[in-house]
């Protein structure tokens, strides 16, 4: 049985940067808190907790005077609230997410109503909505939009950074085809993360030559779910968070197994998966 890892796999630049910043801060200040998990991966969160980095769910739960903003970023309103409490902020917002925030802000300031192609309840998208102002909306399809509103006369469109390029193109195409005659001006800004796109493309190449693909990452990780979405139409694909979830039955008759991982999956977890498959 051959086990092959995707060429682009595991921790991305943004998450590695955040881990470095958090470990340095914990070493300097002792225990610190993060507003939500630094990234959507339980193993990574557990690993950071061992060095004193602990997530909280709400601002009201803050115990100390050091608080980290996660890779997904947050809204300007929440940042102001934190500063008003005289809490020191360690900002680990991914630079790619920061670029999307700036795009949302610039579109809003230019008088555009902003549509964010993404999951409205995802922490990154909540932050983007904050930067885009009160005339913004998040949607995954045109059916979720009320285009009868006069406020959607001039439209700016951006994307959650971890969506797939094909899905973003499809959304913009549907938007134009369905409501184009009602929109006087539309400006589209490509805010997709290119590192995420490369991981998706690498996963597709691997899926095409594998008999089985195992994706390891957080169940609530958007970029990890995208990997499953691009691989599953091609080959049998399973998503796991921990190696003990691998079933012997998946491997029967399989001679070439591909492995890929979400952008917040620790290197150690990937190696444990390889060792688990080799032992089976």
Secondary structure, 3 states (H helix, E strand, C coil): CEEEECCCCCCCHHHHHHHHHHHHHHHHHCCEEEECCCCCCHHHHHHHHCCCEEEECCHHHCCCCEEEECCCCCCHHHHHHHHHCCCEEEECCCHHHHHHHHHHHHHHHCCCEEEEECCCCCHHHHHHHHHHCCCEEEECCHHHCCCCCHHHCEEEEEECCCCCHHHHHHHHHHHHHHHHHHCCEEEECCCCCHHHHHHHHHHHHHHHCCCEEEEECCCCCHHHHHHHHHHHCCCCEEEECCHHHCCHHHHCCCCEEEEEECCCCCHHHHHHHHHHHHHC
